[in-house]
């Protein structure tokens, strides 16, 4: 993988080889039977298997970026990936390394997949998704090749993107002070003081 989002794999041409093969079929002579491209099919892998592959791959890349040593990342990958020397991988990932990208958070954050694991026509298992974070998210696109009964890294692309918009903050509850209505039957003390005194009528019995 290159820091600009290009895929690193054994062919050095990315996954465009499949598109190139399709282009050749498009110009085949008329009347020649054209094989039907095999559609991708869901990979038989559970959630735990996906988590282990994604996390172990990105953590290996993180360690390589932080140490500048890409030998382990190369050695745990598929033979098709190992055509890239450790020095060459260091050049490819130079931008991520110089940007001090920290991928250690993938150990505790669950990835969100926007492409579920699927087996491509070439036999590779392909998946893609992202790790949400603040303020940026880590996008990944991975391909794995079957080697001795295990899935091993064949292609990788990592990039940084803006995280999704945050949910709006709910408004604070409105608090209204309750006012106690005055009792009309009981005048206030101030009103009682200001009220004029009533004189009894002159002819009233004493």
N, C-alpha and C positions, 0 to 999 in steps of 0.2 A: 504494500500500500504506500502511496505517496501522500504527503501532507496535504496536497491540494485535492484529495478525495479520489485519486486514481487507485485502481485495484492492483495489488501485488500478487502475482501467482507465478507458476512455473513457466507459462507460455510467453511471458513478457508482453503479451498482447491483450491482457485483460480477458474479459468474458465476451469480447467482440468476435471471437472465432466462430461462435455459433451463428452470429449474424452474417459473417462472411460466407459460411457454408450455405445459408439460406439464399444469399445473393447469387451464388453459383448455380443453384437449382433453378433460379428464376430465368437464367439465360440458357437453360438446357434446350437442346433441339426439340422441335415440336414432334409429338408422337412418342417421345420417350417417357416411360412411366416414372413419375416423380414420387419418391417415398414420402409418406405422410409424417411430418415432424411429430415426435412423441411429446405429448403434453406433460408438464411437471405433475408429479403425484405427491400426496402428503407423505412426509417422512414418518417412519415408525419410531418415534422417540418421545419420551414423556417429559413433563415439565422439569423434573429434577435433572434429566440429562441435558436439556437445553441450558439450564442455569449453569451447570458445571462447565459446559463447553464455552459459553459466552464469557463467563467470569474468568475462567482460567486463561483464556486467550487474551483478554484485555488486561488482566493483571500481569501476564508475561510481557506484554507490550509496555506496560507502565514501568516495570522493573528495568526493561531494556532502555527505555528513554531516560530513566533517572541515573542509570549507571553508565550509559554509553556502550554497553556490551550487549550485542544482539545474538550472541552465540546460542544461548538457551532457547530464545524464541525460534531460531532457525532449526535447532536440533529436535524440538518437539513437533515440528511441522511435517507435512507430507513430503515425500521425495520431490514432487513437482515444485514445491515451494523452496526447497533447499538449493535450487539452482542459483538463488540469490545468496551471495556471500554475506558474512556478518558485516563487512565493511560497506557493501552495497546497501544493506538494510539500514545502516547508520546514515547513509546519504538520503535514502528515501524518507526516513522519519525525522530528518533534521529539523523541519519546521515545527513539528509537535514538540520535539525536545527543546528547541530554543524558546518556544512559547511557555515552557514549564507547565505543560498540561498535566494535571494530577488526575489519574484515573483510579485512585485507590477507593473512591466512593462506590465503585461498582461492586465491591465486596459486600455492601450492606443494602444497596438499593436494588429493587427488583426491576429488571428491564421490561419495557413495553414493546411487544413485537407488532410491527405493521406488515411484516411478511412472515407468515408461519413457516416452519421448516418444511421444505419440499425437495424432492429428488428431481434434479434436472435431467435432461436427455443424456448428458454426458456422464451421469452417475454421481455428480457432486451434490451434496446437501447444502442448500442455500437458505439463509435466513437473514432478516434485517429488522432493525428496531432502534430504540434509543433508551438512554437512561435519563429520566427527568432530573433536573437540578436547578439551582438558582445561583447566578442569573442565567447560566447557559446549560444546555443539555448535550450529552454525548451521543452522537448518531453512529451506528455501526452497520456494516454490511459484510457478512462472513460467508465463506464457502469452505466445506470440509470434504476431504477425500477419504474413502475407506481404505485403511491400511492394516492388514493383519487383524481384522475384526474390530478395529477401532476407528473412530472419526478423528482425523488429524487435519490441522489447518492447511488449507490450500490457497485461499485468497482472503484478503482483509482490506477494508476501507473504513477509516475513522475520521469523523469531522465534528466540528463544534457548531451548534446552532442555538438560536434563541429559544428559551423555554416558552411554553404556551402561556397565554394570558392568565393571570390569576383571577380567581373567582371574586366577584365584587363583595365588599364588606357589607354585611347587613346593617341597616340604620339602627342607631341606638333607640331603645324604647322610649317613647315620649312619656315623661312624668309630669302630671298635672297636680298642682296643689289643690286639695279639696277645701272649699270655703263653707264654713258653717253658717247657715242662714240665721239672721237675727230673730229672736223671739218677739213677735209684735206685742205679746201680752205682758212683757217685762221690759220696760224702758231702761235704757242704760243709765248709769249713775250720772253721766254728764248731762243727759237729757233731763233727768230729774232735777238737777241743780238749776238748770236754765229755765225750767217751766215756771211761770208766774204763780204766786200763791193765790188760792181762791178764797175770797171773803164770803162769809155766810150772809145771806140776805138779812136786811135790817129787821124784818118782821118775823124772822125765824125764831122759834122757841129756844129759850136758853136753858 
